[in-house]
C-alpha cells in the first residue's frame, strides 16, 4: 500500500501527461504538462515569431486572439514598457516580419487610456517606417477604433517627417496595400502639409495641378457647384513622379535612361518590361538587399545572373556584407527562405523556373550566418537537441519553412563556432542527425524535411546523456514545448542528470512557436528560455552558457535590452553581446545599478 501511494506523489519520475506534484505547471495543447512563460516573454515570442499559419495544434485565428490578449495585458500593466518592446523588436530587425509589431502597436493605440494611446501613436514612425507599414497599421486600427483627432494628427506627422523628395519617392514606390491608397488616407486625415509637398498630394489623389474648386456637402448633399473651396494652382509634379508617368509608355532605351537618371525602383517600372535583362541591369544598383532577395529568382530566370558573370559576383558581394545586412534589417529567416526557393529552381507558386547560380547559392548560405553577427564560441560541451516530431512540421513566421527545418538552421549557427558539440534529433526516440555547418543550408533543409514524424518527448536529450555517461555543460533544446510522450518530465530528467554526472549542467530552451509553453523551469537559475529565430538568440545562448560556469560572475541582470551577465570582469562589449530576446527564468529583486546601464533587475545567481 505504501509503495502504491508513493507512486501517486513521485516528484522524481512523473509521466508528462500528469503535472509534477507541487509544481505550477499548465497543460499544453498536446495534453502534456509544462511550464508557462510570463506575459512579457510571450509578448516577445509573438513579436518575433508571429502567428501566421498557426501551429500544429492551434489555428492561426485562435493563436492570434490569444496573443492579442497578451498585448492588452502588457499594455495595461506597463504601457511604456510594452511600446518600448514593440519598437525595439521592430526597429532592430529581430523579427522575420514586421506585421506582428504593427498589429501590437495598433492594439496599444486602441487602449482605453488616453496616455497609453498617445505612447503608441508617438512610436508610429519607428514601427511603421514605409507606407506599406502605415497601410497595415490603418487596416488593423479600423477594426479596433475610428480615426479620432489623435490618430489624424499622428498620421499627419508621419507624412510631414519626409522631405519633399523623400515623400515623392515613397508615395510613388508604395502606392497601395490592403485596399488602402494614399488618396484614401488623405481623405480620412486631411493632412495640413507644407506648400512644397502640395504637388505630391495633388498627384496622389488624382487631382489636377491647376486651380481646383471643391464643392462641400451639407447633410450628404452637394451644395451649388459654385459654392465650395477653391484651391490654387501648384507647380508641376516632382521629377520622380514625371519619370514614373513617362515610364508607363516609354520604349526600352528611354526606360533605361529614366531608371538610371531618376533611380526608379522595380515598383515604378511597367510589369511588361520586367522580362528584359537590360531593365534588370539598370534596376540593380537601385535595389535594396530585401528587394534583391525577393527578385533573385526573376533576375536569374531572365538571364541577368549567370555563372561567373560580373552581375552575379556583384550581387554575391552585397549579400555577404554583414554591415549592409544589418543596416537593411535583413532577417536570417528571409535569407533562409530565399535560399530554399532559389536552390530549388522553381517557386512555390507560379510557372517561373530558373537554373540556380552557384555563386548566388553560396552567397545566400554565407549571408545566413553573417546576418546573426559575431557569435562568441563558448568552448563548452554542448548537446544541440532538435525536436523533429510531428508538431514541428508546422510553418514558422509565415514562410515555406517548417519549425523543424528552421530550428536545424538555427542550431547550425551555434555549431558553426563551436568545437565540442553533438547534433541530435528527437521525437519519441533519440537519433543522430547527419548534418553539420560544413553542409549547405539548402541540403540541410531537404534532409530535415524528409525525416519521419512522431510524438514529442523532450526528456530524451537528458536521458540519453545520462545513459551514455556524457559530460554535457549545456543542453540546447529547440522545440515548441508540446511534449507529452515521455514517462518522465524534461526537468526531472535534467535533475537526475545533474545528480549523477554534471551538477552544473545548464539548459537553454529555444521556443519555436508563439505559445505560452516552455519546458524550462522558471525557478531554476541554470535554465534559460529564448525565442527561436530572434537574431540575438545564438549570442544569448553563448553568453548564458559561458557565464553560468564562471565563478567570477556575481549575478545575472535582466535589462530592457535583454539578459546581462554582471561581474567583476565584465566589459561593455560582453554586455552588448549578451543582449537577447527574453529571459523568463530570471526572477529576483532590484539589483545594484551599473553606471552605464538603464535600471536593471537582478536575477537568480548562477551556480558556482
BELLIN-V169701 format. One record per run of one state. SS is the DSSP state (H for helix, E for strand, - for the rest). FROM is the first residue (numbers start at 1). TO is the last residue. If there is no record, write none. Layout:
{{SS FROM TO} {SS FROM TO}}
This chain:
{{- 1 1} {H 2 8} {- 9 25} {E 26 27} {- 28 32} {E 33 36} {- 37 38} {H 39 49} {- 50 59} {H 60 77} {- 78 78} {H 79 91} {- 92 98} {H 99 109} {- 110 113} {H 114 122} {- 123 123} {H 124 127} {- 128 130} {H 131 142} {- 143 148} {H 149 160} {- 161 163} {H 164 173} {- 174 175} {E 176 177} {- 178 179} {E 180 181} {H 182 189} {- 190 194} {H 195 205} {- 206 211} {E 212 215} {- 216 216} {E 217 218} {- 219 220} {E 221 222} {- 223 227} {E 228 231} {- 232 238} {H 239 247} {- 248 251} {H 252 262} {- 263 265} {H 266 268} {- 269 270} {H 271 275} {- 276 276} {H 277 284} {- 285 288} {H 289 301} {- 302 309} {H 310 319} {- 320 321} {H 322 327} {- 328 331} {H 332 344} {- 345 345} {E 346 346} {- 347 352} {E 353 353} {- 354 357} {H 358 370} {- 371 381} {E 382 387} {- 388 389} {H 390 393} {- 394 394} {E 395 395} {- 396 401} {E 402 402} {H 403 415} {- 416 420} {E 421 426} {- 427 429} {E 430 432} {- 433 440} {H 441 449} {- 450 459} {H 460 468} {- 469 473} {E 474 479} {- 480 489} {H 490 500} {- 501 505} {E 506 511} {- 512 516} {E 517 518} {- 519 526} {E 527 531} {- 532 536} {H 537 548} {- 549 552} {E 553 559} {- 560 561} {E 562 567} {- 568 571} {H 572 577} {- 578 589} {E 590 590} {- 591 600} {E 601 603} {- 604 608}}
